[in-house]
Amino acid sequence: MSKAAGLPTLDVRGGGESAFLLKGAIGIIAAMKSPILSCAMVVTFSLGALNADSATWSMNPISSDWNTAANWTPPTVPNASHDIATFSLSNQTSVSISANIRVDSMVFDPDASAYTFTLGESLHVLGRAGIMNNSGHLQNFVNTASCDVGFPGGIYFHGNASAGSQNSVH
C-alpha cells in the first residue's frame, strides 16, 4: 500500500509510486465490467437471433409461395436445418413449394387453419418433432413434382422426424 495525493493506493508493479490504482477505482472498474459484459452478451444473443430463419406463415400473405419472405413473420423464408415453420390462422391456406426446402420441423398451432401444401420440389423435415399438428384440422401435402435428376420432389423425413398425426400425404 502506498499513498498518492493523500489517498490509499494499491501498487500494481511492486516498484513504488510509478504505477498505482486507487483502491476505490478498482471497485469501480470491477463494477463496470459486469454491465459491459451483460451488454456484450445481449448484443451477441440479439445478433444470433437475426440469423435464425424460423418464421410463422402470415395471416395475410401476398401470395401462396413458401419461398416469398413477405409471406412470413418475420419476413424471412424458413429454409435451413435449424428452422421451424409455424402455421396459425391465415387467409391463404394453399401453400406452394417451388424450390427445395429444408426445415427442422413444421408446427401447426391449435388455432391453425386447414392447409394444403403443393410440392413442386422437395420438402426435407430434419428434426425430431417432424410435422406437429396441434390444430385438430387435417393438413394436406400434395406431391406434384416430377422425378428429375437428384432428389425427386416429395417429403423426406430424416432421422426421427415423422408426419405426425392428422396429416395427409398424397
Residue, then its C-alpha position, 0 to 999 in steps of 0.5 A: m500500500s502506498k499513498a498518492a495525493g493523500l489517498p490509499t493506493l494499491d501498487v500494481r508493479g511492486g516498484g513504488e509510486s510509478a504505477f498505482l490504482l486507487k483502491g476505490a477505482i478498482g471497485i469501480i472498474a470491477a463494477m463496470k465490467s459486469p454491465i459491459l459484459s451483460c451488454a456484450m452478451v445481449v448484443t451477441f444473443s440479439l445478433g444470433a437471433l437475426n440469423a435464425d430463419s424460423a418464421t410463422w406463415s402470415m395471416n395475410p400473405i401476398s401470395s401462396d409461395w413458401n419461398t416469398a419472405a413477405n409471406w412470413t413473420p418475420p419476413t424471412v423464408p424458413n429454409a435451413s436445418h435449424d428452422i421451424a415453420t409455424f402455421s396459425l390462422s391465415n387467409q391463404t391456406s394453399v401453400s406452394i413449394s417451388a424450390n427445395i426446402r429444408v426445415d427442422s420441423m413444421v408446427f401447426d398451432p391449435d388455432a391453425s387453419a386447414y392447409t394444403f401444401t403443393l410440392g413442386e420440389s422437395l420438402h426435407v423435415l430434419g428434426r425430431a418433432g417432424i410435422m406437429n399438428n396441434s390444430g385438430h384440422l387435417q393438413n394436406f401435402v400434395n406431391t406434384a413434382s416430377c422425378d428429375v435428376g437428384f432428389p425427386g420432389g416429395i417429403y423426406f423425413h430424416g432421422n426421427a422426424s415423422a408426419g405426425s398425426q392428422n396429416s395427409v400425404h398424397 
